[in-house]
């Protein structure tokens, strides 16, 4: 891990995040808790919320149906799913996550509605 270097690790994590976040940011009901256009403010963690959904139901759906692990965060000022890929997360895994999040954003997964 140390042989990769901090910059290469950061670049990989940002690439993985852009792979799914760029697909979701086109939806009006999707909110990111970070400014995606300023990569100095984020690297390995992004928090995302899909308005009109129940955070716990989304988290359960992703894990129970697809074995996608996320962490729900409920704070006085925001709520969302913490998404934290690793250096070893495959692009196909990120694509599967993005596919499901797009379905949720489009309202195609009724069991997660809030």
Secondary structure, 3 states (H helix, E strand, C coil): CCCCCHHHHHHHHHHHHHHHHHHHCCCCCEEECCCCCCHHHCCCCEEEEECCECHHHHHHHHHHHHCCCCEEEECCCCEEEEECCCCCCCHHHHHHHHHHHHHHHCCCCHHHEC
